[in-house]
Structure formats: C-alpha cells, structure tokens
Amino acid sequence: MKKILALVMMIVLALPTGGMAQDKSGVPDVSMFKTMLDASKSNWVAFREYDGKQWIYFSNILTARCRLKEIRYSVNSDALDERFEMVRCIPDMPFALPSDAPWDATLITLPSQTAKTMSVQLVFEDDAETEIMTYRPCEGVGDGDVCEGG
C-alpha cells in the first residue's frame, strides 16, 4: 500500500499546474482525482484476515472522496448493489479524514473468507463512471497480513 501512496503522490506532484486547478472550495479539480485513481486502479481495495473476520479496505479510493459521488461495490458478484458510505470532505485538507471519523471509515468487515471477489465502480461528482474493477483476495494471507486486491 505504501508503494501505491508513493505513486499517487508522484503523479500529483508531476501534474502541470493547469491540472491542479482549484475551485473555490480548495479541492483539486476532478481530473486530478481521475488520474490518480486510474493509475492506482489495480489496488483500490485491500483484503485482510484478522481476528476471525475479513477486513476489506477502501483507503486508496477514499483519498478522492471530495470529488466522488458514490462508491459502488458488490461481494461475490458484479451487481454493484452496495454503496460504501464516505465520510465528509474537508475542503482545506481534501486528502485527510476528519478527526471525528469512526474507526471503520475506510473499511467493511465480513465473516472470515466470505469475499471471494469484490467488484467496485466509482462515480465522480460529474457523473463520470469508472470501469468496473474486480478484485480477489490473495491466497494464503494470514491473520494480520494485508493483501492488496488485483
């Protein structure tokens, strides 16, 4: 996950200033978030088996929540029949989570080994939709290990 975050930061810093156009709220333009998420789409979710549960993290996606309208997902199908509730955006710090965000603001938990696949599609504030990405947990991930989907 650290590699992905480093990649995202490199992309952000490499964008010309025209790509970093700020609106009145101080949040970078939606095009920057689309570029970031497209570059990291193989790692939008991460899987973890821990404490008898399967933890599925949306952390990489949530860095763009200020310009996202919706995170659609489904477990073991491509129906996209679930929505991940995002915490509020902080316009002055669009990549940070609010200090009052609940502990599970970046994840969902399921019974152990429930998700064999996780399909995800993002909808941006301009109603543009990403392609549907489907992820599978890594084989042999043990208790406490994190495996980025792909």
VMD Tcl script that builds the backbone (N, CA, C; Angstrom):
set m [mol new atoms 450]
animate dup $m
set s [atomselect $m all]
$s set {name element resname resid chain x y z} {
  {N N MET 1 A 0.831 -1.178 0.000}
  {CA C MET 1 A 0.000 0.000 0.000}
  {C C MET 1 A 0.883 1.251 0.000}
  {N N LYS 2 A 2.034 1.180 0.666}
  {CA C LYS 2 A 2.926 2.335 0.702}
  {C C LYS 2 A 3.415 2.685 -0.698}
  {N N LYS 3 A 3.641 1.657 -1.532}
  {CA C LYS 3 A 4.090 1.900 -2.899}
  {C C LYS 3 A 3.020 2.659 -3.686}
  {N N ILE 4 A 1.765 2.289 -3.488}
  {CA C ILE 4 A 0.674 2.949 -4.199}
  {C C ILE 4 A 0.564 4.402 -3.759}
  {N N LEU 5 A 0.639 4.645 -2.448}
  {CA C LEU 5 A 0.554 6.021 -1.958}
  {C C LEU 5 A 1.704 6.862 -2.504}
  {N N ALA 6 A 2.913 6.255 -2.597}
  {CA C ALA 6 A 4.050 6.973 -3.161}
  {C C ALA 6 A 3.803 7.283 -4.633}
  {N N LEU 7 A 3.226 6.309 -5.368}
  {CA C LEU 7 A 2.897 6.524 -6.773}
  {C C LEU 7 A 1.890 7.651 -6.938}
  {N N VAL 8 A 0.864 7.653 -6.109}
  {CA C VAL 8 A -0.157 8.693 -6.175}
  {C C VAL 8 A 0.473 10.064 -5.934}
  {N N MET 9 A 1.332 10.161 -4.944}
  {CA C MET 9 A 1.963 11.453 -4.650}
  {C C MET 9 A 2.866 11.888 -5.809}
  {N N MET 10 A 3.576 10.932 -6.445}
  {CA C MET 10 A 4.419 11.281 -7.582}
  {C C MET 10 A 3.569 11.823 -8.733}
  {N N ILE 11 A 2.408 11.207 -8.956}
  {CA C ILE 11 A 1.524 11.678 -10.018}
  {C C ILE 11 A 1.035 13.082 -9.716}
  {N N VAL 12 A 0.622 13.295 -8.484}
  {CA C VAL 12 A 0.123 14.612 -8.083}
  {C C VAL 12 A 1.193 15.675 -8.285}
  {N N LEU 13 A 2.410 15.365 -7.873}
  {CA C LEU 13 A 3.483 16.354 -7.992}
  {C C LEU 13 A 3.919 16.564 -9.440}
  {N N ALA 14 A 3.712 15.548 -10.294}
  {CA C ALA 14 A 4.128 15.662 -11.688}
  {C C ALA 14 A 3.117 16.388 -12.560}
  {N N LEU 15 A 1.903 16.525 -12.095}
  {CA C LEU 15 A 0.885 17.197 -12.898}
  {C C LEU 15 A 1.239 18.665 -13.100}
  {N N PRO 16 A 1.034 19.172 -14.299}
  {CA C PRO 16 A 1.265 20.611 -14.501}
  {C C PRO 16 A 0.262 21.416 -13.685}
  {N N THR 17 A 0.601 22.633 -13.387}
  {CA C THR 17 A -0.278 23.443 -12.553}
  {C C THR 17 A -1.654 23.608 -13.154}
  {N N GLY 18 A -1.774 23.531 -14.458}
  {CA C GLY 18 A -3.090 23.605 -15.086}
  {C C GLY 18 A -3.973 22.453 -14.661}
  {N N GLY 19 A -3.376 21.270 -14.393}
  {CA C GLY 19 A -4.131 20.121 -13.942}
  {C C GLY 19 A -4.509 20.216 -12.483}
  {N N MET 20 A -3.965 21.188 -11.788}
  {CA C MET 20 A -4.222 21.344 -10.364}
  {C C MET 20 A -5.160 22.521 -10.112}
  {N N ALA 21 A -5.935 22.861 -11.093}
  {CA C ALA 21 A -6.844 23.999 -10.930}
  {C C ALA 21 A -7.707 23.799 -9.689}
  {N N GLN 22 A -7.772 24.796 -8.882}
  {CA C GLN 22 A -8.539 24.733 -7.645}
  {C C GLN 22 A -9.859 25.466 -7.822}
  {N N ASP 23 A -10.912 24.874 -7.297}
  {CA C ASP 23 A -12.154 25.623 -7.303}
  {C C ASP 23 A -12.243 26.396 -5.981}
  {N N LYS 24 A -13.357 27.038 -5.739}
  {CA C LYS 24 A -13.498 27.891 -4.569}
  {C C LYS 24 A -13.358 27.127 -3.256}
  {N N SER 25 A -13.655 25.843 -3.256}
  {CA C SER 25 A -13.585 25.070 -2.011}
  {C C SER 25 A -12.164 24.678 -1.651}
  {N N GLY 26 A -11.219 24.860 -2.555}
  {CA C GLY 26 A -9.846 24.476 -2.268}
  {C C GLY 26 A -9.542 23.023 -2.602}
  {N N VAL 27 A -10.491 22.315 -3.166}
  {CA C VAL 27 A -10.289 20.920 -3.529}
  {C C VAL 27 A -9.776 20.871 -4.964}
  {N N PRO 28 A -8.710 20.088 -5.225}
  {CA C PRO 28 A -8.210 19.990 -6.596}
  {C C PRO 28 A -9.307 19.548 -7.572}
  {N N ASP 29 A -9.118 19.882 -8.831}
  {CA C ASP 29 A -10.079 19.566 -9.883}
  {C C ASP 29 A -10.305 18.056 -9.978}
  {N N VAL 30 A -11.499 17.665 -10.388}
  {CA C VAL 30 A -11.867 16.253 -10.502}
  {C C VAL 30 A -10.914 15.500 -11.425}
  {N N SER 31 A -10.352 16.165 -12.423}
  {CA C SER 31 A -9.447 15.497 -13.360}
  {C C SER 31 A -8.220 14.931 -12.647}
  {N N MET 32 A -7.742 15.618 -11.615}
  {CA C MET 32 A -6.591 15.108 -10.868}
  {C C MET 32 A -6.952 13.800 -10.159}
  {N N PHE 33 A -8.140 13.756 -9.568}
  {CA C PHE 33 A -8.555 12.551 -8.859}
  {C C PHE 33 A -8.780 11.391 -9.830}
  {N N LYS 34 A -9.308 11.703 -11.006}
  {CA C LYS 34 A -9.495 10.653 -12.017}
  {C C LYS 34 A -8.150 10.067 -12.422}
  {N N THR 35 A -7.156 10.935 -12.613}
  {CA C THR 35 A -5.818 10.471 -12.980}
  {C C THR 35 A -5.213 9.613 -11.878}
  {N N MET 36 A -5.324 10.071 -10.645}
  {CA C MET 36 A -4.777 9.311 -9.507}
  {C C MET 36 A -5.418 7.931 -9.409}
  {N N LEU 37 A -6.739 7.890 -9.479}
  {CA C LEU 37 A -7.432 6.617 -9.311}
  {C C LEU 37 A -7.224 5.691 -10.504}
  {N N ASP 38 A -7.096 6.248 -11.683}
  {CA C ASP 38 A -6.812 5.409 -12.841}
  {C C ASP 38 A -5.434 4.758 -12.691}
  {N N ALA 39 A -4.471 5.515 -12.203}
  {CA C ALA 39 A -3.108 4.985 -12.032}
  {C C ALA 39 A -3.026 3.915 -10.943}
  {N N SER 40 A -3.950 3.954 -9.996}
  {CA C SER 40 A -3.893 3.006 -8.880}
  {C C SER 40 A -5.033 1.990 -8.892}
  {N N LYS 41 A -5.721 1.839 -10.025}
  {CA C LYS 41 A -6.927 1.016 -10.048}
  {C C LYS 41 A -6.682 -0.451 -9.727}
  {N N SER 42 A -5.473 -0.937 -9.888}
  {CA C SER 42 A -5.217 -2.338 -9.528}
  {C C SER 42 A -5.167 -2.525 -8.009}
  {N N ASN 43 A -5.178 -1.437 -7.273}
  {CA C ASN 43 A -5.074 -1.511 -5.811}
  {C C ASN 43 A -6.110 -0.651 -5.094}
  {N N TRP 44 A -7.312 -0.554 -5.635}
  {CA C TRP 44 A -8.340 0.241 -4.975}
  {C C TRP 44 A -8.769 -0.363 -3.650}
  {N N VAL 45 A -8.733 -1.660 -3.530}
  {CA C VAL 45 A -9.124 -2.310 -2.279}
  {C C VAL 45 A -8.000 -3.209 -1.789}
  {N N ALA 46 A -7.998 -3.447 -0.482}
  {CA C ALA 46 A -7.043 -4.363 0.136}
  {C C ALA 46 A -7.820 -5.304 1.048}
  {N N PHE 47 A -7.385 -6.550 1.089}
  {CA C PHE 47 A -8.035 -7.580 1.896}
  {C C PHE 47 A -7.141 -7.963 3.068}
  {N N ARG 48 A -7.786 -8.309 4.171}
  {CA C ARG 48 A -7.056 -8.738 5.369}
  {C C ARG 48 A -7.919 -9.729 6.142}
  {N N GLU 49 A -7.300 -10.793 6.596}
  {CA C GLU 49 A -7.945 -11.720 7.523}
  {C C GLU 49 A -7.394 -11.390 8.899}
  {N N TYR 50 A -8.277 -11.042 9.815}
  {CA C TYR 50 A -7.817 -10.635 11.147}
  {C C TYR 50 A -8.923 -10.866 12.158}
  {N N ASP 51 A -8.552 -11.438 13.267}
  {CA C ASP 51 A -9.468 -11.607 14.395}
  {C C ASP 51 A -10.757 -12.330 13.989}
  {N N GLY 52 A -10.611 -13.332 13.118}
  {CA C GLY 52 A -11.768 -14.114 12.698}
  {C C GLY 52 A -12.692 -13.428 11.715}
  {N N LYS 53 A -12.242 -12.319 11.137}
  {CA C LYS 53 A -13.066 -11.574 10.181}
  {C C LYS 53 A -12.257 -11.273 8.926}
  {N N GLN 54 A -12.968 -10.971 7.859}
  {CA C GLN 54 A -12.339 -10.485 6.646}
  {C C GLN 54 A -12.546 -8.971 6.602}
  {N N TRP 55 A -11.461 -8.246 6.548}
  {CA C TRP 55 A -11.491 -6.794 6.512}
  {C C TRP 55 A -11.167 -6.364 5.082}
  {N N ILE 56 A -12.008 -5.505 4.504}
  {CA C ILE 56 A -11.793 -5.023 3.145}
  {C C ILE 56 A -11.696 -3.497 3.204}
  {N N TYR 57 A -10.523 -3.008 2.834}
  {CA C TYR 57 A -10.210 -1.585 2.954}
  {C C TYR 57 A -10.418 -0.845 1.634}
  {N N PHE 58 A -11.022 0.338 1.706}
  {CA C PHE 58 A -11.217 1.233 0.564}
  {C C PHE 58 A -10.307 2.460 0.685}
  {N N SER 59 A -9.257 2.365 1.455}
  {CA C SER 59 A -8.394 3.512 1.784}
  {C C SER 59 A -7.896 4.252 0.556}
  {N N ASN 60 A -7.413 3.520 -0.462}
  {CA C ASN 60 A -6.865 4.188 -1.649}
  {C C ASN 60 A -7.916 5.014 -2.372}
  {N N ILE 61 A -9.139 4.517 -2.416}
  {CA C ILE 61 A -10.224 5.244 -3.082}
  {C C ILE 61 A -10.594 6.505 -2.308}
  {N N LEU 62 A -10.586 6.396 -0.992}
  {CA C LEU 62 A -11.084 7.494 -0.163}
  {C C LEU 62 A -10.233 8.752 -0.224}
  {N N THR 63 A -9.028 8.660 -0.767}
  {CA C THR 63 A -8.238 9.882 -0.945}
  {C C THR 63 A -8.904 10.819 -1.945}
  {N N ALA 64 A -9.825 10.286 -2.747}
  {CA C ALA 64 A -10.515 11.093 -3.764}
  {C C ALA 64 A -11.958 11.405 -3.392}
  {N N ARG 65 A -12.357 11.128 -2.182}
  {CA C ARG 65 A -13.777 11.236 -1.823}
  {C C ARG 65 A -14.355 12.639 -1.995}
  {N N CYS 66 A -13.519 13.664 -1.966}
  {CA C CYS 66 A -14.038 15.021 -2.136}
  {C C CYS 66 A -14.593 15.254 -3.529}
  {N N ARG 67 A -14.221 14.435 -4.484}
  {CA C ARG 67 A -14.731 14.560 -5.846}
  {C C ARG 67 A -15.513 13.314 -6.278}
  {N N LEU 68 A -15.767 12.415 -5.339}
  {CA C LEU 68 A -16.574 11.235 -5.641}
  {C C LEU 68 A -18.013 11.440 -5.207}
  {N N LYS 69 A -18.899 10.944 -6.003}
  {CA C LYS 69 A -20.317 10.975 -5.682}
  {C C LYS 69 A -20.725 9.665 -5.004}
  {N N GLU 70 A -20.086 8.562 -5.449}
  {CA C GLU 70 A -20.526 7.259 -4.973}
  {C C GLU 70 A -19.431 6.211 -5.166}
  {N N ILE 71 A -19.345 5.275 -4.212}
  {CA C ILE 71 A -18.537 4.073 -4.358}
  {C C ILE 71 A -19.514 2.912 -4.387}
  {N N ARG 72 A -19.611 2.275 -5.543}
  {CA C ARG 72 A -20.488 1.114 -5.701}
  {C C ARG 72 A -19.632 -0.142 -5.563}
  {N N TYR 73 A -20.183 -1.144 -4.902}
  {CA C TYR 73 A -19.438 -2.396 -4.800}
  {C C TYR 73 A -20.395 -3.567 -4.621}
  {N N SER 74 A -19.881 -4.742 -4.843}
  {CA C SER 74 A -20.630 -5.965 -4.569}
  {C C SER 74 A -19.643 -7.056 -4.195}
  {N N VAL 75 A -20.110 -7.945 -3.357}
  {CA C VAL 75 A -19.311 -9.074 -2.894}
  {C C VAL 75 A -19.775 -10.315 -3.640}
  {N N ASN 76 A -18.826 -11.003 -4.254}
  {CA C ASN 76 A -19.069 -12.266 -4.966}
  {C C ASN 76 A -20.049 -12.137 -6.127}
  {N N SER 77 A -20.151 -10.949 -6.717}
  {CA C SER 77 A -20.966 -10.739 -7.914}
  {C C SER 77 A -20.534 -9.424 -8.546}
  {N N ASP 78 A -21.094 -9.148 -9.707}
  {CA C ASP 78 A -20.812 -7.858 -10.350}
  {C C ASP 78 A -22.051 -6.962 -10.357}
  {N N ALA 79 A -22.965 -7.207 -9.422}
  {CA C ALA 79 A -24.231 -6.468 -9.356}
  {C C ALA 79 A -24.065 -5.009 -8.913}
  {N N LEU 80 A -22.989 -4.699 -8.205}
  {CA C LEU 80 A -22.756 -3.346 -7.676}
  {C C LEU 80 A -23.967 -2.856 -6.886}
  {N N ASP 81 A -24.493 -3.715 -6.049}
  {CA C ASP 81 A -25.726 -3.431 -5.322}
  {C C ASP 81 A -25.508 -2.842 -3.928}
  {N N GLU 82 A -24.269 -2.564 -3.581}
  {CA C GLU 82 A -23.952 -1.955 -2.284}
  {C C GLU 82 A -23.307 -0.593 -2.524}
  {N N ARG 83 A -23.429 0.289 -1.520}
  {CA C ARG 83 A -22.789 1.601 -1.563}
  {C C ARG 83 A -21.948 1.757 -0.311}
  {N N PHE 84 A -20.710 2.239 -0.484}
  {CA C PHE 84 A -19.845 2.493 0.656}
  {C C PHE 84 A -20.055 3.931 1.089}
  {N N GLU 85 A -20.425 4.118 2.323}
  {CA C GLU 85 A -20.687 5.461 2.836}
  {C C GLU 85 A -19.371 6.170 3.142}
  {N N MET 86 A -19.174 7.296 2.487}
  {CA C MET 86 A -17.944 8.059 2.673}
  {C C MET 86 A -18.112 9.120 3.756}
  {N N VAL 87 A -17.042 9.355 4.505}
  {CA C VAL 87 A -17.060 10.434 5.494}
  {C C VAL 87 A -16.976 11.767 4.749}
  {N N ARG 88 A -17.350 12.819 5.432}
  {CA C ARG 88 A -17.406 14.140 4.807}
  {C C ARG 88 A -16.023 14.602 4.325}
  {N N CYS 89 A -16.043 15.453 3.341}
  {CA C CYS 89 A -14.839 16.052 2.789}
  {C C CYS 89 A -14.435 17.258 3.635}
  {N N ILE 90 A -13.146 17.445 3.788}
  {CA C ILE 90 A -12.605 18.644 4.427}
  {C C ILE 90 A -11.941 19.455 3.313}
  {N N PRO 91 A -12.598 20.487 2.789}
  {CA C PRO 91 A -12.059 21.209 1.624}
  {C C PRO 91 A -10.640 21.735 1.810}
  {N N ASP 92 A -10.283 22.153 3.003}
  {CA C ASP 92 A -8.932 22.672 3.222}
  {C C ASP 92 A -7.889 21.565 3.345}
  {N N MET 93 A -8.339 20.342 3.565}
  {CA C MET 93 A -7.449 19.180 3.671}
  {C C MET 93 A -8.132 17.991 2.984}
  {N N PRO 94 A -8.275 18.042 1.655}
  {CA C PRO 94 A -9.106 17.068 0.953}
  {C C PRO 94 A -8.617 15.625 1.005}
  {N N PHE 95 A -7.357 15.383 1.332}
  {CA C PHE 95 A -6.846 14.019 1.389}
  {C C PHE 95 A -6.903 13.432 2.798}
  {N N ALA 96 A -7.254 14.245 3.782}
  {CA C ALA 96 A -7.284 13.796 5.175}
  {C C ALA 96 A -8.688 13.365 5.579}
  {N N LEU 97 A -8.746 12.395 6.476}
  {CA C LEU 97 A -10.030 12.009 7.059}
  {C C LEU 97 A -10.349 12.955 8.201}
  {N N PRO 98 A -11.608 13.223 8.436}
  {CA C PRO 98 A -11.974 14.070 9.570}
  {C C PRO 98 A -11.508 13.435 10.885}
  {N N SER 99 A -11.121 14.254 11.833}
  {CA C SER 99 A -10.641 13.723 13.108}
  {C C SER 99 A -11.728 12.972 13.862}
  {N N ASP 100 A -12.982 13.251 13.553}
  {CA C ASP 100 A -14.079 12.558 14.220}
  {C C ASP 100 A -14.615 11.372 13.415}
  {N N ALA 101 A -13.868 10.952 12.389}
  {CA C ALA 101 A -14.301 9.807 11.572}
  {C C ALA 101 A -14.307 8.547 12.434}
  {N N PRO 102 A -15.287 7.684 12.248}
  {CA C PRO 102 A -15.317 6.444 13.022}
  {C C PRO 102 A -14.141 5.536 12.645}
  {N N TRP 103 A -13.816 4.597 13.507}
  {CA C TRP 103 A -12.659 3.724 13.286}
  {C C TRP 103 A -12.795 2.920 11.994}
  {N N ASP 104 A -14.011 2.663 11.559}
  {CA C ASP 104 A -14.216 1.846 10.367}
  {C C ASP 104 A -14.552 2.688 9.130}
  {N N ALA 105 A -14.111 3.918 9.092}
  {CA C ALA 105 A -14.443 4.832 7.996}
  {C C ALA 105 A -13.818 4.435 6.669}
  {N N THR 106 A -12.861 3.525 6.673}
  {CA C THR 106 A -12.169 3.149 5.444}
  {C C THR 106 A -12.392 1.691 5.046}
  {N N LEU 107 A -13.291 0.986 5.756}
  {CA C LEU 107 A -13.371 -0.450 5.525}
  {C C LEU 107 A -14.752 -1.022 5.796}
  {N N ILE 108 A -14.916 -2.248 5.346}
  {CA C ILE 108 A -16.056 -3.058 5.744}
  {C C ILE 108 A -15.501 -4.350 6.330}
  {N N THR 109 A -16.266 -4.996 7.187}
  {CA C THR 109 A -15.868 -6.299 7.709}
  {C C THR 109 A -16.942 -7.320 7.360}
  {N N LEU 110 A -16.474 -8.518 7.071}
  {CA C LEU 110 A -17.345 -9.638 6.736}
  {C C LEU 110 A -16.883 -10.851 7.539}
  {N N PRO 111 A -17.709 -11.873 7.640}
  {CA C PRO 111 A -17.213 -13.104 8.249}
  {C C PRO 111 A -15.979 -13.606 7.476}
  {N N SER 112 A -15.083 -14.240 8.152}
  {CA C SER 112 A -13.824 -14.705 7.576}
  {C C SER 112 A -14.037 -15.429 6.241}
  {N N GLN 113 A -13.234 -15.042 5.263}
  {CA C GLN 113 A -13.183 -15.650 3.928}
  {C C GLN 113 A -14.507 -15.602 3.157}
  {N N THR 114 A -15.366 -14.655 3.473}
  {CA C THR 114 A -16.641 -14.509 2.769}
  {C C THR 114 A -16.433 -14.047 1.335}
  {N N ALA 115 A -15.662 -12.985 1.160}
  {CA C ALA 115 A -15.488 -12.398 -0.177}
  {C C ALA 115 A -14.465 -13.196 -0.971}
  {N N LYS 116 A -14.935 -13.803 -2.024}
  {CA C LYS 116 A -14.043 -14.467 -2.988}
  {C C LYS 116 A -13.691 -13.474 -4.090}
  {N N THR 117 A -14.627 -12.541 -4.350}
  {CA C THR 117 A -14.382 -11.431 -5.274}
  {C C THR 117 A -15.052 -10.182 -4.717}
  {N N MET 118 A -14.546 -9.038 -5.129}
  {CA C MET 118 A -15.122 -7.741 -4.778}
  {C C MET 118 A -15.088 -6.894 -6.044}
  {N N SER 119 A -16.266 -6.529 -6.532}
  {CA C SER 119 A -16.356 -5.656 -7.708}
  {C C SER 119 A -16.612 -4.233 -7.240}
  {N N VAL 120 A -15.948 -3.282 -7.886}
  {CA C VAL 120 A -16.015 -1.875 -7.467}
  {C C VAL 120 A -16.131 -0.980 -8.698}
  {N N GLN 121 A -16.980 0.030 -8.580}
  {CA C GLN 121 A -17.078 1.085 -9.589}
  {C C GLN 121 A -17.232 2.417 -8.864}
  {N N LEU 122 A -16.546 3.419 -9.357}
  {CA C LEU 122 A -16.607 4.747 -8.761}
  {C C LEU 122 A -17.416 5.676 -9.656}
  {N N VAL 123 A -18.149 6.584 -9.027}
  {CA C VAL 123 A -18.887 7.616 -9.749}
  {C C VAL 123 A -18.385 8.957 -9.235}
  {N N PHE 124 A -17.895 9.776 -10.147}
  {CA C PHE 124 A -17.374 11.094 -9.779}
  {C C PHE 124 A -18.509 12.111 -9.707}
  {N N GLU 125 A -18.215 13.262 -9.155}
  {CA C GLU 125 A -19.220 14.304 -8.993}
  {C C GLU 125 A -19.802 14.783 -10.318}
  {N N ASP 126 A -19.080 14.578 -11.424}
  {CA C ASP 126 A -19.581 14.967 -12.743}
  {C C ASP 126 A -20.355 13.824 -13.409}
  {N N ASP 127 A -20.672 12.794 -12.638}
  {CA C ASP 127 A -21.402 11.593 -13.065}
  {C C ASP 127 A -20.606 10.658 -13.970}
  {N N ALA 128 A -19.332 10.934 -14.189}
  {CA C ALA 128 A -18.482 10.002 -14.938}
  {C C ALA 128 A -18.280 8.745 -14.089}
  {N N GLU 129 A -18.355 7.598 -14.728}
  {CA C GLU 129 A -18.195 6.316 -14.043}
  {C C GLU 129 A -16.906 5.650 -14.492}
  {N N THR 130 A -16.222 5.008 -13.560}
  {CA C THR 130 A -15.041 4.229 -13.914}
  {C C THR 130 A -15.482 2.882 -14.467}
  {N N GLU 131 A -14.533 2.180 -15.045}
  {CA C GLU 131 A -14.811 0.804 -15.408}
  {C C GLU 131 A -15.011 0.006 -14.118}
  {N N ILE 132 A -15.678 -1.111 -14.228}
  {CA C ILE 132 A -15.875 -1.978 -13.063}
  {C C ILE 132 A -14.601 -2.790 -12.870}
  {N N MET 133 A -14.061 -2.711 -11.676}
  {CA C MET 133 A -12.858 -3.470 -11.328}
  {C C MET 133 A -13.264 -4.610 -10.399}
  {N N THR 134 A -12.700 -5.785 -10.621}
  {CA C THR 134 A -12.984 -6.933 -9.763}
  {C C THR 134 A -11.683 -7.409 -9.137}
  {N N TYR 135 A -11.728 -7.605 -7.831}
  {CA C TYR 135 A -10.552 -7.973 -7.041}
  {C C TYR 135 A -10.788 -9.307 -6.351}
  {N N ARG 136 A -9.676 -10.006 -6.098}
  {CA C ARG 136 A -9.713 -11.266 -5.373}
  {C C ARG 136 A -8.692 -11.210 -4.246}
  {N N PRO 137 A -9.038 -11.760 -3.087}
  {CA C PRO 137 A -8.046 -11.813 -2.007}
  {C C PRO 137 A -6.858 -12.683 -2.426}
  {N N CYS 138 A -5.692 -12.355 -1.947}
  {CA C CYS 138 A -4.511 -13.165 -2.213}
  {C C CYS 138 A -4.632 -14.492 -1.483}
  {N N GLU 139 A -4.091 -15.518 -2.077}
  {CA C GLU 139 A -4.077 -16.833 -1.436}
  {C C GLU 139 A -3.075 -16.832 -0.283}
  {N N GLY 140 A -3.451 -17.511 0.790}
  {CA C GLY 140 A -2.525 -17.717 1.901}
  {C C GLY 140 A -2.261 -16.514 2.775}
  {N N VAL 141 A -3.095 -15.491 2.679}
  {CA C VAL 141 A -2.910 -14.331 3.545}
  {C C VAL 141 A -3.292 -14.727 4.954}
  {N N GLY 142 A -2.398 -14.518 5.891}
  {CA C GLY 142 A -2.650 -14.952 7.256}
  {C C GLY 142 A -3.261 -13.862 8.108}
  {N N ASP 143 A -3.531 -14.208 9.347}
  {CA C ASP 143 A -4.116 -13.285 10.305}
  {C C ASP 143 A -3.192 -12.080 10.458}
  {N N GLY 144 A -3.721 -10.917 10.179}
  {CA C GLY 144 A -2.952 -9.686 10.344}
  {C C GLY 144 A -2.237 -9.224 9.081}
  {N N ASP 145 A -2.099 -10.087 8.043}
  {CA C ASP 145 A -1.465 -9.678 6.809}
  {C C ASP 145 A -2.451 -8.924 5.928}
  {N N VAL 146 A -1.966 -7.957 5.194}
  {CA C VAL 146 A -2.799 -7.210 4.265}
  {C C VAL 146 A -2.394 -7.581 2.855}
  {N N CYS 147 A -3.381 -7.847 2.012}
  {CA C CYS 147 A -3.125 -8.172 0.614}
  {C C CYS 147 A -3.915 -7.212 -0.246}
  {N N GLU 148 A -3.228 -6.472 -1.095}
  {CA C GLU 148 A -3.923 -5.557 -1.993}
  {C C GLU 148 A -4.523 -6.374 -3.122}
  {N N GLY 149 A -5.770 -6.082 -3.428}
  {CA C GLY 149 A -6.501 -6.847 -4.434}
  {C C GLY 149 A -5.917 -6.668 -5.820}
  {N N GLY 150 A -6.334 -7.514 -6.725}
  {CA C GLY 150 A -5.860 -7.370 -8.084}
  {C C GLY 150 A -6.213 -8.551 -8.917}
}
mol reanalyze $m
mol bondsrecalc $m
mol representation Tube
mol addrep $m
